[in-house]
Amino acid sequence: MTTLDHWKAALNSVGWFIPPYMQMGMIGALAGEIVSKGAGFDQRDLERHLAVMYNANGLAAMVMERYPVVPFIKEYAATISEAVEAHFLGLDHVAVCGLIPVIEGVGRELANQRKIIKRRINDVFNYLATDCKEDVERNNIGEVGEIVSMLESFINFTDKHLYESWQNYSLDDNTNRHGILHGTYKDADYGTPLNFYKTIAAVDFLSFISSFRANISWFSADTTPRSWVLSMHYESLKKMNAQRKMGHLPHPELP
């Protein structure tokens, strides 16, 4: 049985996981750089890779063609769309704060669907991943070994990073639910594109899990004429953000 455990180890070591809907070559290149650089690979390197993966065209296709049709995810499609738009305008504090409740809401709905009753959200994700692994193995869903590696890498991300106690968060990007939503982190502590990439990827992973019991593709959403129009809008927002950074538009300075 083929697994992706070599990728799981590399990506988890930098606070990441094996994402769905991404080309294997891109994931492999990222994992390879992590291994080759070792301790020299930092969160800026990770952000550089994820900026390519989560580009305007791909996100527009997900917003228009995938999120509105996936069970549970579709209930938050407007929130996700607004968060993506905020990201391209450079408002990543707002984007991340918008997505974290989506992750929790969808996670709990998926747990309810699978008859998992847990109060603490990190327990919910642990039991959800375990149940999904058993589902995949019992029903021989897809490439079993690869999907199990993906599930294990995701639970490592949620358990060791996203839902870790903020006092114990070990990376300088601060993509941590407790620190952000409880207001422990201030403006200067987070609000980077990397925070957004990590949270939108968690939404994507829950979309992937939601598709286990729905007749929905596990591949990335196709570009359509309407998603292309939206991607052009995102590109225009990126230009506005660039102008603001150059001082052409007003923006409060961080301390």
Secondary structure as GFF3:
##gff-version 3
##sequence-region A 1 255
A	DSSP	alpha_helix	5	12	.	.	.	ID=ss1
A	DSSP	alpha_helix	24	37	.	.	.	ID=ss2
A	DSSP	three_ten_helix	38	40	.	.	.	ID=ss3
A	DSSP	alpha_helix	43	53	.	.	.	ID=ss4
A	DSSP	alpha_helix	56	65	.	.	.	ID=ss5
A	DSSP	three_ten_helix	73	76	.	.	.	ID=ss6
A	DSSP	alpha_helix	77	88	.	.	.	ID=ss7
A	DSSP	alpha_helix	92	113	.	.	.	ID=ss8
A	DSSP	alpha_helix	121	139	.	.	.	ID=ss9
A	DSSP	alpha_helix	144	157	.	.	.	ID=ss10
A	DSSP	pi_helix	158	162	.	.	.	ID=ss11
A	DSSP	three_ten_helix	166	168	.	.	.	ID=ss12
A	DSSP	alpha_helix	177	181	.	.	.	ID=ss13
A	DSSP	three_ten_helix	187	189	.	.	.	ID=ss14
A	DSSP	alpha_helix	193	210	.	.	.	ID=ss15
A	DSSP	three_ten_helix	211	213	.	.	.	ID=ss16
A	DSSP	alpha_helix	225	245	.	.	.	ID=ss17
###
